[in-house]
Amino acid sequence: MSLICAACTQLYNDEAYYWAYSRFLQWGYFDHPPMVAVMIRVGYELFQNELGVRLVSVILVALTIWILYQLSNVENQKLFALLIFSIFPLHLFGFTSMPDSPQLFFTALFFLAYQQYLKDDSLKITLLLGLVMALMLYSKYQGVLVILFTLASNPALLKRKSFWVASIFGAMLFTPHLYWQYANDFPSVKYHLVDRSAKSYSIAYTLEYLGGQLIFYGPFIGFFLYWAPFRIKTKDIFEKALKYTCFGTLIFFLIVTFKGRVEVNWTLAMLVPMTILSVRYYQTRTISKTWLVRVAWISIPVILLVKIHTIYPLVDFKKDRTADFRGHREFAEKVLKASDGLPIVAHRYQTASGLAFYTGQQIPVFNRNTRFSQYDLWEFDTTLVNKRVAFVNKSLDNDVKITESIGIKFIESFPIFKFIDVDLETPDAAGLVQVVLVWKKPLAFYEFTKEHPVVITLLVHNVGGEKALFQHQWTVTPEAASQKLEIKLPDELLSGKHELQVVLETPAFGVIRKYPVQKIGSD
């Protein structure tokens, strides 16, 4: 069924984005480590279509289920099958190509290697454990939680030389990715730890997280998956590692909700130990097993209907998330026809990736105050600078309408603002503020500023406020590789606490980027 879904549905936006990764293999990417790109590249070399993009993912999830079977001490095969087929994420990531698929596989492989390591810490098993730890981290950063919670469950590992060998070996294998982060100014670290943080806490983040976790791992079986790790009494150090990983991951991301929204799939690594503990628990509990089987027989038909509906829509829903797997090829054909043969530029990374896959063209992104992505690190858009392009977007007064919300604006001289660095320096005691602009490309590159002038705005707010107490603008043209703008703040803003922010904008396209807020002053 997963192979059918993989072959008969169009790429989800994020899948197309990861396919774009695979066109440029490297040791890291803005959002994720490189495993998903390698996985897609291997399959796409065999089949240049949706099945090729997803082939390795389908295989990895199938292998994950096999490893789960090996680790669960299965005595009741019917129970194991019913439980597996009732777990929604195994269906979702069983046919889509996301970083979650290799994460599931290498997490399962880690626990298989760890179980063997506890019995035999020979050099062969030790190096295997280190290799799997590295591959788990190359799949998704949450792998570090699996390692840490396993270590927390068995601190005696720190006294074993073989564990240090495994850890050092794994760290050495992961070094190329760390160097990539360093060379690119740690984009993943900044994005995940800083840029995704909310300005203030909302209880909705925590409530959404708790409810989402219960539904995501079901939709109906979720309660049983959580109940088993809670109730089971661990028999050995291996089961203790499974239990620590389940609740450690759950609690860790519960804490993370206090700094922002948590996506439901971020906890996916705990599905492996949760499933193993559930099989081991329920096959020895008659009453609980009976209820589990009943709920499973409800869950499985529902999940199968959703998969069938994803391929062949059965009902016209107003809000249908399965529609994300349809219509992208048709949209790309309309854009290609309306672009009048011009190079195409998109307004966000998801749109660019989908258009690239279904048109066969290389589609850059014109980032207008949206979140950064891998496209902000790539530089293939430089071939279009100062040229006429067709800009696919949903917020401008467009020249051609594609859908109800998206159209094309023809830009005579395509601007690229990401090669302008803006640095706000802390005001001196007299209130003199300096904004330093660095034009990172040769000045001739910025020919587009004749049509799209760069406007730098300095704003001063009260802490946490939105209304500007002071505002000053400069219209800047590239005159030197580095330019310094200066303004003295009014005397009344030199006392108390305030926030400074710099905004880069241009008349035709509005705000391009808002730079981080800088706090000044004291009580």
One Martini backbone bead per residue (centre of mass of N, CA, C, O) as a GRO file, in nm:
protein
  523
    1MET     BB    1   0.057   0.064  -0.019
    2SER     BB    2   0.301   0.256  -0.006
    3LEU     BB    3   0.388   0.225  -0.302
    4ILE     BB    4   0.127   0.332  -0.422
    5CYS     BB    5   0.136   0.609  -0.288
    6ALA     BB    6   0.419   0.689  -0.394
    7ALA     BB    7   0.326   0.665  -0.710
    8CYS     BB    8   0.012   0.821  -0.690
    9THR     BB    9   0.145   1.079  -0.568
   10GLN     BB   10   0.227   1.386  -0.500
   11LEU     BB   11   0.431   1.613  -0.381
   12TYR     BB   12   0.506   1.740  -0.106
   13ASN     BB   13   0.648   2.028  -0.031
   14ASP     BB   14   0.881   1.912   0.148
   15GLU     BB   15   0.974   1.699  -0.051
   16ALA     BB   16   1.064   1.897  -0.271
   17TYR     BB   17   1.276   2.033  -0.093
   18TYR     BB   18   1.449   1.772  -0.052
   19TRP     BB   19   1.500   1.730  -0.348
   20ALA     BB   20   1.662   1.990  -0.379
   21TYR     BB   21   1.888   1.900  -0.205
   22SER     BB   22   1.974   1.646  -0.391
   23ARG     BB   23   2.103   1.834  -0.619
   24PHE     BB   24   2.299   1.936  -0.358
   25LEU     BB   25   2.537   1.781  -0.222
   26GLN     BB   26   2.597   1.787   0.136
   27TRP     BB   27   2.671   1.811   0.488
   28GLY     BB   28   2.435   2.035   0.482
   29TYR     BB   29   2.144   2.220   0.602
   30PHE     BB   30   1.946   2.454   0.719
   31ASP     BB   31   1.734   2.238   0.863
   32HIS     BB   32   1.920   1.974   0.799
   33PRO     BB   33   2.057   1.704   0.761
   34PRO     BB   34   2.168   1.488   0.479
   35MET     BB   35   2.007   1.214   0.461
   36VAL     BB   36   1.756   1.288   0.287
   37ALA     BB   37   1.921   1.356   0.031
   38VAL     BB   38   2.054   1.081  -0.012
   39MET     BB   39   1.799   0.913  -0.024
   40ILE     BB   40   1.678   1.054  -0.275
   41ARG     BB   41   1.913   1.024  -0.474
   42VAL     BB   42   1.907   0.718  -0.496
   43GLY     BB   43   1.611   0.687  -0.601
   44TYR     BB   44   1.630   0.900  -0.844
   45GLU     BB   45   1.837   0.737  -1.012
   46LEU     BB   46   1.615   0.519  -1.084
   47PHE     BB   47   1.359   0.731  -1.048
   48GLN     BB   48   1.209   1.016  -1.224
   49ASN     BB   49   1.001   1.037  -0.961
   50GLU     BB   50   0.810   0.993  -0.692
   51LEU     BB   51   0.913   0.709  -0.631
   52GLY     BB   52   1.214   0.785  -0.624
   53VAL     BB   53   1.194   0.981  -0.382
   54ARG     BB   54   1.049   0.733  -0.187
   55LEU     BB   55   1.183   0.453  -0.188
   56VAL     BB   56   1.377   0.451   0.061
   57SER     BB   57   1.162   0.518   0.269
   58VAL     BB   58   0.997   0.260   0.238
   59ILE     BB   59   1.228   0.068   0.314
   60LEU     BB   60   1.301   0.182   0.597
   61VAL     BB   61   1.024   0.133   0.733
   62ALA     BB   62   1.020  -0.169   0.687
   63LEU     BB   63   1.283  -0.220   0.851
   64THR     BB   64   1.178  -0.105   1.115
   65ILE     BB   65   0.961  -0.320   1.161
   66TRP     BB   66   1.161  -0.556   1.175
   67ILE     BB   67   1.315  -0.451   1.424
   68LEU     BB   68   1.075  -0.437   1.614
   69TYR     BB   69   1.026  -0.738   1.609
   70GLN     BB   70   1.304  -0.820   1.732
   71LEU     BB   71   1.267  -0.629   2.006
   72SER     BB   72   0.962  -0.736   2.116
   73ASN     BB   73   0.921  -1.032   2.180
   74VAL     BB   74   0.728  -1.198   2.000
   75GLU     BB   75   0.416  -1.393   2.069
   76ASN     BB   76   0.196  -1.200   1.910
   77GLN     BB   77   0.148  -1.140   1.584
   78LYS     BB   78  -0.129  -1.008   1.570
   79LEU     BB   79  -0.074  -0.779   1.766
   80PHE     BB   80   0.162  -0.654   1.614
   81ALA     BB   81   0.011  -0.593   1.349
   82LEU     BB   82  -0.216  -0.417   1.465
   83LEU     BB   83  -0.035  -0.202   1.589
   84ILE     BB   84   0.125  -0.111   1.338
   85PHE     BB   85  -0.142  -0.047   1.157
   86SER     BB   86  -0.234   0.189   1.384
   87ILE     BB   87   0.015   0.371   1.317
   88PHE     BB   88   0.031   0.660   1.154
   89PRO     BB   89   0.340   0.734   1.101
   90LEU     BB   90   0.400   0.467   0.939
   91HIS     BB   91   0.225   0.561   0.700
   92LEU     BB   92   0.331   0.842   0.633
   93PHE     BB   93   0.655   0.759   0.633
   94GLY     BB   94   0.604   0.507   0.429
   95PHE     BB   95   0.561   0.727   0.158
   96THR     BB   96   0.736   0.955   0.250
   97SER     BB   97   1.007   1.208   0.211
   98MET     BB   98   1.161   1.230   0.517
   99PRO     BB   99   1.359   1.263   0.797
  100ASP     BB  100   1.185   1.054   0.967
  101SER     BB  101   1.257   0.785   0.832
  102PRO     BB  102   1.562   0.761   0.912
  103GLN     BB  103   1.512   0.809   1.209
  104LEU     BB  104   1.357   0.551   1.266
  105PHE     BB  105   1.568   0.350   1.165
  106PHE     BB  106   1.823   0.447   1.339
  107THR     BB  107   1.685   0.411   1.610
  108ALA     BB  108   1.633   0.110   1.586
  109LEU     BB  109   1.932   0.038   1.529
  110PHE     BB  110   2.042   0.142   1.793
  111PHE     BB  111   1.888  -0.057   1.982
  112LEU     BB  112   2.007  -0.308   1.853
  113ALA     BB  113   2.306  -0.235   1.911
  114TYR     BB  114   2.274  -0.193   2.219
  115GLN     BB  115   2.184  -0.477   2.289
  116GLN     BB  116   2.450  -0.607   2.187
  117TYR     BB  117   2.648  -0.438   2.362
  118LEU     BB  118   2.550  -0.549   2.643
  119LYS     BB  119   2.666  -0.842   2.561
  120ASP     BB  120   2.893  -0.712   2.340
  121ASP     BB  121   3.202  -0.508   2.350
  122SER     BB  122   3.326  -0.531   2.097
  123LEU     BB  123   3.473  -0.369   1.845
  124LYS     BB  124   3.253  -0.420   1.636
  125ILE     BB  125   3.009  -0.323   1.808
  126THR     BB  126   3.122  -0.048   1.890
  127LEU     BB  127   3.147   0.072   1.602
  128LEU     BB  128   2.852   0.032   1.529
  129LEU     BB  129   2.738   0.220   1.742
  130GLY     BB  130   2.886   0.476   1.640
  131LEU     BB  131   2.768   0.474   1.354
  132VAL     BB  132   2.467   0.494   1.434
  133MET     BB  133   2.485   0.760   1.584
  134ALA     BB  134   2.568   0.926   1.338
  135LEU     BB  135   2.325   0.850   1.152
  136MET     BB  136   2.112   0.966   1.342
  137LEU     BB  137   2.223   1.262   1.322
  138TYR     BB  138   2.205   1.274   1.002
  139SER     BB  139   1.887   1.273   1.014
  140LYS     BB  140   1.843   1.399   1.318
  141TYR     BB  141   1.887   1.590   1.603
  142GLN     BB  142   1.716   1.407   1.804
  143GLY     BB  143   1.933   1.182   1.846
  144VAL     BB  144   2.064   1.304   2.103
  145LEU     BB  145   1.838   1.216   2.297
  146VAL     BB  146   1.874   0.913   2.278
  147ILE     BB  147   2.160   0.911   2.389
  148LEU     BB  148   2.114   1.064   2.660
  149PHE     BB  149   1.884   0.874   2.777
  150THR     BB  150   2.052   0.620   2.770
  151LEU     BB  151   2.272   0.726   2.959
  152ALA     BB  152   2.079   0.793   3.199
  153SER     BB  153   1.995   0.482   3.234
  154ASN     BB  154   2.339   0.425   3.212
  155PRO     BB  155   2.605   0.558   3.368
  156ALA     BB  156   2.813   0.315   3.345
  157LEU     BB  157   2.914   0.379   3.056
  158LEU     BB  158   3.141   0.587   3.150
  159LYS     BB  159   3.328   0.326   3.249
  160ARG     BB  160   3.349   0.246   2.946
  161LYS     BB  161   3.571   0.236   2.697
  162SER     BB  162   3.387   0.147   2.460
  163PHE     BB  163   3.196   0.393   2.474
  164TRP     BB  164   3.412   0.603   2.406
  165VAL     BB  165   3.481   0.488   2.134
  166ALA     BB  166   3.199   0.516   2.009
  167SER     BB  167   3.169   0.824   2.053
  168ILE     BB  168   3.425   0.919   1.903
  169PHE     BB  169   3.359   0.785   1.636
  170GLY     BB  170   3.089   0.931   1.589
  171ALA     BB  171   3.205   1.221   1.604
  172MET     BB  172   3.395   1.194   1.363
  173LEU     BB  173   3.167   1.134   1.153
  174PHE     BB  174   3.020   1.423   1.229
  175THR     BB  175   3.227   1.653   1.158
  176PRO     BB  176   3.146   1.755   0.871
  177HIS     BB  177   2.885   1.890   0.973
  178LEU     BB  178   3.013   2.085   1.176
  179TYR     BB  179   3.181   2.232   0.967
  180TRP     BB  180   2.948   2.332   0.797
  181GLN     BB  181   2.828   2.507   1.016
  182TYR     BB  182   3.073   2.688   1.054
  183ALA     BB  183   3.104   2.786   0.750
  184ASN     BB  184   2.774   2.892   0.776
  185ASP     BB  185   2.707   3.012   1.064
  186PHE     BB  186   2.496   2.825   1.203
  187PRO     BB  187   2.191   2.796   1.079
  188SER     BB  188   2.046   2.570   1.243
  189VAL     BB  189   2.086   2.685   1.524
  190LYS     BB  190   1.946   2.958   1.480
  191TYR     BB  191   1.675   2.851   1.385
  192HIS     BB  192   1.595   2.644   1.622
  193LEU     BB  193   1.688   2.837   1.883
  194VAL     BB  194   1.579   3.132   1.774
  195ASP     BB  195   1.375   3.184   1.529
  196ARG     BB  196   1.144   2.979   1.666
  197SER     BB  197   1.094   3.174   1.882
  198ALA     BB  198   0.886   3.318   2.086
  199LYS     BB  199   0.811   3.617   2.237
  200SER     BB  200   0.579   3.453   2.392
  201TYR     BB  201   0.387   3.281   2.600
  202SER     BB  202   0.152   3.008   2.532
  203ILE     BB  203  -0.073   2.772   2.633
  204ALA     BB  204  -0.132   2.660   2.350
  205TYR     BB  205   0.136   2.512   2.307
  206THR     BB  206   0.089   2.293   2.525
  207LEU     BB  207  -0.193   2.189   2.441
  208GLU     BB  208  -0.119   2.112   2.150
  209TYR     BB  209   0.096   1.909   2.224
  210LEU     BB  210  -0.069   1.707   2.393
  211GLY     BB  211  -0.292   1.652   2.183
  212GLY     BB  212  -0.109   1.585   1.937
  213GLN     BB  213   0.033   1.332   2.054
  214LEU     BB  214  -0.220   1.154   2.083
  215ILE     BB  215  -0.313   1.168   1.779
  216PHE     BB  216  -0.059   1.108   1.605
  217TYR     BB  217  -0.023   0.799   1.735
  218GLY     BB  218  -0.277   0.711   1.593
  219PRO     BB  219  -0.568   0.818   1.658
  220PHE     BB  220  -0.663   0.571   1.877
  221ILE     BB  221  -0.383   0.432   1.996
  222GLY     BB  222  -0.224   0.639   2.172
  223PHE     BB  223  -0.296   0.562   2.463
  224PHE     BB  224  -0.158   0.279   2.457
  225LEU     BB  225   0.134   0.381   2.399
  226TYR     BB  226   0.153   0.539   2.676
  227TRP     BB  227   0.067   0.328   2.890
  228ALA     BB  228   0.288   0.113   2.874
  229PRO     BB  229   0.543   0.278   2.971
  230PHE     BB  230   0.404   0.352   3.242
  231ARG     BB  231   0.339   0.044   3.349
  232ILE     BB  232   0.593  -0.084   3.299
  233LYS     BB  233   0.831  -0.315   3.425
  234THR     BB  234   1.148  -0.318   3.423
  235LYS     BB  235   1.390  -0.588   3.366
  236ASP     BB  236   1.616  -0.404   3.229
  237ILE     BB  237   1.845  -0.188   3.086
  238PHE     BB  238   1.703  -0.176   2.814
  239GLU     BB  239   1.414  -0.096   2.906
  240LYS     BB  240   1.510   0.158   3.048
  241ALA     BB  241   1.597   0.308   2.790
  242LEU     BB  242   1.319   0.312   2.662
  243LYS     BB  243   1.175   0.472   2.888
  244TYR     BB  244   1.356   0.722   2.896
  245THR     BB  245   1.307   0.807   2.601
  246CYS     BB  246   1.011   0.856   2.614
  247PHE     BB  247   0.993   1.061   2.864
  248GLY     BB  248   1.223   1.248   2.791
  249THR     BB  249   1.108   1.351   2.522
  250LEU     BB  250   0.834   1.451   2.626
  251ILE     BB  251   0.949   1.654   2.838
  252PHE     BB  252   1.134   1.821   2.667
  253PHE     BB  253   0.902   1.931   2.471
  254LEU     BB  254   0.735   2.054   2.693
  255ILE     BB  255   0.947   2.269   2.761
  256VAL     BB  256   0.963   2.395   2.473
  257THR     BB  257   0.673   2.531   2.481
  258PHE     BB  258   0.794   2.789   2.645
  259LYS     BB  259   0.934   2.894   2.345
  260GLY     BB  260   0.714   2.738   2.161
  261ARG     BB  261   0.626   2.568   1.897
  262VAL     BB  262   0.543   2.215   1.854
  263GLU     BB  263   0.589   1.964   1.656
  264VAL     BB  264   0.460   1.648   1.645
  265ASN     BB  265   0.729   1.504   1.507
  266TRP     BB  266   0.966   1.563   1.715
  267THR     BB  267   0.900   1.281   1.889
  268LEU     BB  268   0.951   1.024   1.701
  269ALA     BB  269   1.182   0.863   1.842
  270MET     BB  270   0.979   0.735   2.065
  271LEU     BB  271   0.827   0.519   1.893
  272VAL     BB  272   1.015   0.284   1.920
  273PRO     BB  273   1.010   0.229   2.231
  274MET     BB  274   0.699   0.237   2.255
  275THR     BB  275   0.641  -0.014   2.080
  276ILE     BB  276   0.807  -0.224   2.229
  277LEU     BB  277   0.666  -0.190   2.507
  278SER     BB  278   0.378  -0.251   2.408
  279VAL     BB  279   0.417  -0.541   2.318
  280ARG     BB  280   0.534  -0.651   2.584
  281TYR     BB  281   0.281  -0.574   2.755
  282TYR     BB  282   0.009  -0.673   2.601
  283GLN     BB  283   0.088  -0.988   2.570
  284THR     BB  284   0.034  -1.003   2.913
  285ARG     BB  285  -0.264  -0.857   2.875
  286THR     BB  286  -0.581  -0.940   2.843
  287ILE     BB  287  -0.765  -0.689   2.869
  288SER     BB  288  -0.590  -0.480   2.720
  289LYS     BB  289  -0.566  -0.644   2.459
  290THR     BB  290  -0.863  -0.643   2.384
  291TRP     BB  291  -0.888  -0.331   2.350
  292LEU     BB  292  -0.665  -0.297   2.145
  293VAL     BB  293  -0.794  -0.467   1.921
  294ARG     BB  294  -1.054  -0.304   1.889
  295VAL     BB  295  -0.917  -0.034   1.814
  296ALA     BB  296  -0.756  -0.138   1.573
  297TRP     BB  297  -1.013  -0.218   1.399
  298ILE     BB  298  -1.075   0.091   1.368
  299SER     BB  299  -0.811   0.225   1.267
  300ILE     BB  300  -0.734   0.080   1.003
  301PRO     BB  301  -0.973   0.163   0.815
  302VAL     BB  302  -0.928   0.466   0.844
  303ILE     BB  303  -0.639   0.477   0.729
  304LEU     BB  304  -0.706   0.345   0.456
  305LEU     BB  305  -0.908   0.562   0.365
  306VAL     BB  306  -0.704   0.793   0.363
  307LYS     BB  307  -0.516   0.668   0.148
  308ILE     BB  308  -0.727   0.647  -0.073
  309HIS     BB  309  -0.805   0.952  -0.070
  310THR     BB  310  -0.525   1.052  -0.154
  311ILE     BB  311  -0.549   0.923  -0.440
  312TYR     BB  312  -0.885   0.899  -0.429
  313PRO     BB  313  -1.119   1.107  -0.393
  314LEU     BB  314  -1.430   1.068  -0.210
  315VAL     BB  315  -1.442   1.359  -0.074
  316ASP     BB  316  -1.545   1.704  -0.034
  317PHE     BB  317  -1.341   1.890   0.148
  318LYS     BB  318  -1.269   2.192   0.278
  319LYS     BB  319  -1.043   2.059   0.478
  320ASP     BB  320  -0.779   1.896   0.295
  321ARG     BB  321  -0.473   1.753   0.354
  322THR     BB  322  -0.453   1.558   0.101
  323ALA     BB  323  -0.425   1.795  -0.110
  324ASP     BB  324  -0.107   1.815  -0.081
  325PHE     BB  325  -0.095   1.556  -0.306
  326ARG     BB  326  -0.222   1.772  -0.510
  327GLY     BB  327  -0.183   1.991  -0.809
  328HIS     BB  328   0.124   2.063  -0.880
  329ARG     BB  329   0.147   1.999  -1.180
  330GLU     BB  330  -0.080   2.191  -1.276
  331PHE     BB  331   0.042   2.448  -1.163
  332ALA     BB  332   0.308   2.438  -1.322
  333GLU     BB  333   0.178   2.456  -1.602
  334LYS     BB  334   0.053   2.738  -1.562
  335VAL     BB  335   0.314   2.890  -1.502
  336LEU     BB  336   0.467   2.820  -1.759
  337LYS     BB  337   0.259   2.955  -1.951
  338ALA     BB  338   0.254   3.252  -1.799
  339SER     BB  339   0.577   3.328  -1.817
  340ASP     BB  340   0.673   3.373  -2.118
  341GLY     BB  341   0.974   3.230  -2.098
  342LEU     BB  342   1.064   3.311  -1.830
  343PRO     BB  343   1.212   3.326  -1.554
  344ILE     BB  344   1.153   3.170  -1.242
  345VAL     BB  345   1.014   3.306  -0.937
  346ALA     BB  346   0.970   3.261  -0.588
  347HIS     BB  347   0.827   3.336  -0.258
  348ARG     BB  348   0.894   3.032  -0.171
  349TYR     BB  349   1.031   2.723  -0.108
  350GLN     BB  350   0.791   2.539  -0.173
  351THR     BB  351   0.721   2.651  -0.453
  352ALA     BB  352   1.000   2.620  -0.584
  353SER     BB  353   1.022   2.311  -0.552
  354GLY     BB  354   0.767   2.224  -0.706
  355LEU     BB  355   0.839   2.366  -0.971
  356ALA     BB  356   1.107   2.223  -1.021
  357PHE     BB  357   0.997   1.931  -1.041
  358TYR     BB  358   0.752   2.000  -1.265
  359THR     BB  359   0.955   2.166  -1.482
  360GLY     BB  360   1.287   2.132  -1.465
  361GLN     BB  361   1.365   2.386  -1.313
  362GLN     BB  362   1.544   2.650  -1.172
  363ILE     BB  363   1.412   2.785  -0.862
  364PRO     BB  364   1.410   3.066  -0.708
  365VAL     BB  365   1.414   3.294  -0.424
  366PHE     BB  366   1.213   3.573  -0.306
  367ASN     BB  367   1.279   3.713  -0.003
  368ARG     BB  368   0.993   3.854   0.187
  369ASN     BB  369   0.990   3.829   0.509
  370THR     BB  370   1.073   3.531   0.543
  371ARG     BB  371   1.178   3.247   0.614
  372PHE     BB  372   1.449   3.080   0.610
  373SER     BB  373   1.655   2.887   0.378
  374GLN     BB  374   1.844   2.718   0.156
  375TYR     BB  375   1.808   2.948  -0.062
  376ASP     BB  376   1.988   3.156   0.110
  377LEU     BB  377   2.258   2.987   0.043
  378TRP     BB  378   2.217   2.981  -0.230
  379GLU     BB  379   2.345   3.116  -0.573
  380PHE     BB  380   2.172   3.065  -0.849
  381ASP     BB  381   2.022   3.353  -0.860
  382THR     BB  382   2.258   3.533  -0.985
  383THR     BB  383   2.186   3.480  -1.294
  384LEU     BB  384   1.919   3.692  -1.262
  385VAL     BB  385   2.031   3.948  -1.211
  386ASN     BB  386   1.878   4.224  -1.371
  387LYS     BB  387   1.646   4.055  -1.482
  388ARG     BB  388   1.378   3.924  -1.640
  389VAL     BB  389   1.090   3.810  -1.448
  390ALA     BB  390   0.876   3.557  -1.299
  391PHE     BB  391   0.673   3.627  -1.014
  392VAL     BB  392   0.567   3.410  -0.772
  393ASN     BB  393   0.270   3.518  -0.591
  394LYS     BB  394   0.034   3.663  -0.312
  395SER     BB  395   0.084   4.013  -0.266
  396LEU     BB  396   0.067   4.140  -0.536
  397ASP     BB  397   0.012   4.325  -0.831
  398ASN     BB  398  -0.069   4.124  -1.066
  399ASP     BB  399  -0.057   4.028  -1.414
  400VAL     BB  400  -0.119   3.718  -1.338
  401LYS     BB  401  -0.352   3.463  -1.294
  402ILE     BB  402  -0.363   3.138  -1.139
  403THR     BB  403  -0.515   3.177  -0.873
  404GLU     BB  404  -0.687   3.313  -0.620
  405SER     BB  405  -0.384   3.382  -0.467
  406ILE     BB  406  -0.201   3.338  -0.731
  407GLY     BB  407   0.067   3.501  -0.919
  408ILE     BB  408   0.218   3.721  -1.171
  409LYS     BB  409   0.517   3.918  -1.165
  410PHE     BB  410   0.683   4.139  -1.365
  411ILE     BB  411   1.037   4.178  -1.357
  412GLU     BB  412   1.281   4.378  -1.495
  413SER     BB  413   1.478   4.384  -1.219
  414PHE     BB  414   1.626   4.155  -1.042
  415PRO     BB  415   1.648   4.132  -0.696
  416ILE     BB  416   1.927   4.096  -0.446
  417PHE     BB  417   1.948   4.126  -0.084
  418LYS     BB  418   2.130   3.895   0.065
  419PHE     BB  419   2.412   4.073  -0.011
  420ILE     BB  420   2.322   4.249   0.248
  421ASP     BB  421   2.472   4.383   0.522
  422VAL     BB  422   2.335   4.453   0.857
  423ASP     BB  423   2.468   4.667   1.122
  424LEU     BB  424   2.393   4.729   1.460
  425GLU     BB  425   2.509   4.964   1.672
  426THR     BB  426   2.573   5.071   1.970
  427PRO     BB  427   2.502   5.330   2.135
  428ASP     BB  428   2.623   5.597   2.262
  429ALA     BB  429   2.612   5.828   2.515
  430ALA     BB  430   2.487   6.045   2.294
  431GLY     BB  431   2.304   5.865   2.078
  432LEU     BB  432   2.479   5.737   1.856
  433VAL     BB  433   2.392   5.582   1.553
  434GLN     BB  434   2.509   5.285   1.376
  435VAL     BB  435   2.489   5.177   1.028
  436VAL     BB  436   2.615   4.891   0.861
  437LEU     BB  437   2.703   4.845   0.522
  438VAL     BB  438   2.745   4.542   0.319
  439TRP     BB  439   2.870   4.477  -0.001
  440LYS     BB  440   2.941   4.148  -0.107
  441LYS     BB  441   2.941   4.249  -0.388
  442PRO     BB  442   2.992   4.385  -0.657
  443LEU     BB  443   2.853   4.687  -0.740
  444ALA     BB  444   2.735   4.592  -1.021
  445PHE     BB  445   2.524   4.391  -0.901
  446TYR     BB  446   2.337   4.661  -0.802
  447GLU     BB  447   2.166   4.772  -1.049
  448PHE     BB  448   1.868   4.740  -0.929
  449THR     BB  449   1.869   5.009  -0.746
  450LYS     BB  450   1.755   5.201  -0.965
  451GLU     BB  451   1.462   5.059  -0.933
  452HIS     BB  452   1.541   4.931  -0.626
  453PRO     BB  453   1.568   5.089  -0.364
  454VAL     BB  454   1.736   5.117  -0.062
  455VAL     BB  455   1.567   5.096   0.257
  456ILE     BB  456   1.655   5.228   0.575
  457THR     BB  457   1.512   5.149   0.897
  458LEU     BB  458   1.480   5.316   1.210
  459LEU     BB  459   1.363   5.180   1.521
  460VAL     BB  460   1.179   5.289   1.820
  461HIS     BB  461   1.090   5.114   2.120
  462ASN     BB  462   0.933   4.980   2.347
  463VAL     BB  463   0.933   4.724   2.542
  464GLY     BB  464   0.718   4.521   2.355
  465GLY     BB  465   0.649   4.718   2.145
  466GLU     BB  466   0.509   4.868   1.829
  467LYS     BB  467   0.524   5.161   1.859
  468ALA     BB  468   0.689   5.423   1.731
  469LEU     BB  469   0.902   5.674   1.873
  470PHE     BB  470   1.114   5.632   1.634
  471GLN     BB  471   1.213   5.747   1.292
  472HIS     BB  472   1.448   5.645   1.026
  473GLN     BB  473   1.559   5.722   0.686
  474TRP     BB  474   1.740   5.555   0.416
  475THR     BB  475   1.864   5.607   0.091
  476VAL     BB  476   2.054   5.356  -0.079
  477THR     BB  477   2.364   5.346  -0.251
  478PRO     BB  478   2.629   5.192  -0.407
  479GLU     BB  479   2.962   5.332  -0.320
  480ALA     BB  480   3.068   5.105  -0.122
  481ALA     BB  481   3.145   4.821   0.040
  482SER     BB  482   3.124   5.030   0.288
  483GLN     BB  483   2.862   5.173   0.496
  484LYS     BB  484   2.777   5.464   0.701
  485LEU     BB  485   2.513   5.524   0.928
  486GLU     BB  486   2.377   5.823   1.093
  487ILE     BB  487   2.216   5.887   1.423
  488LYS     BB  488   2.050   6.087   1.658
  489LEU     BB  489   1.900   6.055   1.940
  490PRO     BB  490   1.678   6.158   2.134
  491ASP     BB  491   1.704   6.250   2.458
  492GLU     BB  492   1.438   6.094   2.564
  493LEU     BB  493   1.584   5.800   2.472
  494LEU     BB  494   1.836   5.783   2.690
  495SER     BB  495   1.617   5.685   2.883
  496GLY     BB  496   1.567   5.388   2.954
  497LYS     BB  497   1.399   5.130   2.789
  498HIS     BB  498   1.478   4.997   2.459
  499GLU     BB  499   1.418   4.936   2.104
  500LEU     BB  500   1.606   4.828   1.824
  501GLN     BB  501   1.538   4.850   1.461
  502VAL     BB  502   1.605   4.706   1.143
  503VAL     BB  503   1.491   4.788   0.805
  504LEU     BB  504   1.451   4.631   0.489
  505GLU     BB  505   1.351   4.810   0.189
  506THR     BB  506   1.116   4.851  -0.096
  507PRO     BB  507   0.872   4.998  -0.269
  508ALA     BB  508   0.769   4.748  -0.454
  509PHE     BB  509   0.807   4.511  -0.192
  510GLY     BB  510   0.881   4.615   0.072
  511VAL     BB  511   0.959   4.411   0.309
  512ILE     BB  512   1.255   4.209   0.340
  513ARG     BB  513   1.390   4.281   0.637
  514LYS     BB  514   1.407   4.193   0.983
  515TYR     BB  515   1.600   4.270   1.237
  516PRO     BB  516   1.720   4.226   1.523
  517VAL     BB  517   1.668   4.314   1.834
  518GLN     BB  518   1.789   4.595   2.035
  519LYS     BB  519   1.881   4.659   2.355
  520ILE     BB  520   1.847   4.960   2.557
  521GLY     BB  521   1.936   5.070   2.845
  522SER     BB  522   1.804   5.188   3.171
  523ASP     BB  523   1.645   5.250   3.477
   0.00000   0.00000   0.00000
